[in-house]
Amino acid sequence: MWQRVPRSDDGQVTHIITGPHMSPLEILALLGAVALVVARWLPAAVRPRVTIAAGAVFVLSAIALSVVGIRWQMLPVLAGAAFALPFALSPLLRRRTGRPTRRARWWLALPGSAACVGLIATGPAAAWAFPVPVFTEPSGDFAVGTRVLQWTDPNRPETATADPDDRRTVVVQLWYPARKSPAGARRAQYLGRTEHEARTVSQALARYTGLPGFLVDGVPRAHSHAVFDAPVARDGGRFPVVLFSPGLGGVRTQNTAWAEELAGDGYVVAALDHPYDSAAVVLTDGRTINTKIASTGDDDEDDERAAETTGVRAADLSFVLTQLGHLDRGEIAGPLTGRLDTGRVAVTGHSLGGGAALQAARQDRRFDAVIDLDGYPRDPDPRPYHQPALALTQAITPDTDPRYMPRLTKVLKLSTATSYRLTVPGAAHLTFTDAPLYLPPVPSLVGSLGRTESPRVTAAATLAFLDATLRHKPGDLADALSTHGNLSVYQPGNSR
């Protein structure tokens, strides 16, 4: 099944991604390259025609790819074909000029052919390991719109800079229930408002994680299913709100698949970029703020800094909730005025963002529920809080920080409402993000659930919890959650 990736910012059609994560042009180049190598072993009667056809397909495809942009995964394919091309065409040229043709004996040609095929095969393998992410269409009743906002808190100084007049600024992306857009409407760029922003963020994430940037050059080529500034859905009344804080160094778009699934189900998701913490934050004036977070090599010092960062994030989350209230009341202009139910709000996060969500819930009673996606609690003053909590965790192994489960369990038990810890078999830390869509399916890295199942499990479990706590839908929440993993339930004064 073909899935079209929309036009780029300059209006040109980019890649059309298929099951093997290769575009039609890439597949044609691949087939032409393989045919060039195989032609050497065909009967003499058909060899010239196959060689000419394969050479034409390969050359034309390579020229077209050079126009739309060649991914690094195609370089082995081009190299293998370029090596085979002169050997394939030389006998034909000699015959055309009347010179005697010379062909290497089979036992000399076989190693070269095998080497070319091996080199060419590296291309689709690399494209499968590092694909352009393909997002599953949201399964809810609504189409999805998105927009990016930037807000400055006049009451909080920016502690990451020395300027005493600098005030804390956050960038927020909203995903919301929208009307269905016309066919062909341009889908939102992944990782940014523009392709340039997406590439800036992608390169910053690669630097932060220590990956060579070229390995993930397919990520900023992706588009999700949301449409920027799409009209808000007519139906659905006022929508419950879900705030999201990404992991340490993470960015607002790192859980796009999850956010779109929630928006399609009737929630408004507000995901934050935390400047000087997120790998890169592109402001509306074009400036890029890169992270200042780096390991010191001292575990105690790093823990102290992580706790400080978590506190800043918790304040960011409360500030954004305040701004969303202004937006709903029309004090900030926007199409979502009157459509945000800020009386039904969940605060969520992944990794460090999950710890920030737990701390924000304890400090701000306006939050009605809290979800922690595999985040270590960093609150220096853990005390009872009133919100029900859900913690999704990766499979626990001997390599898991031995402090994690006791600390998380202690914080979950501090809730005066029923709380839940769901350990998902086959999950890794990055399972709860978009990473399985574009990183190699290495279990220790992204878990073993696969590129389709990882986002599905995360969305299904969190939607069950949100529907029960914000919409008060009837049903056995514990039973619904337990279908996704190993569940522990913590009730006030009791647990199991």
Beta strands, then each sheet from edge to edge (+ up, - down):
strand 1: 3-4
strand 2: 16-17
strand 3: 143-157
strand 4: 167-178
strand 5: 227-228
strand 6: 239-245
strand 7: 268-273
strand 8: 280-282
strand 9: 288-290
strand 10: 340-350
strand 11: 369-373
strand 12: 389-393
strand 13: 419-423
strand 14: 486-491
strand 15: 494-495
sheet 1: 1+ 2-
sheet 2: 5+ 3+ 4- 7+ 6+ 10+ 11+ 12+ 13+ 14- 15+
sheet 3: 8+ 9-
end
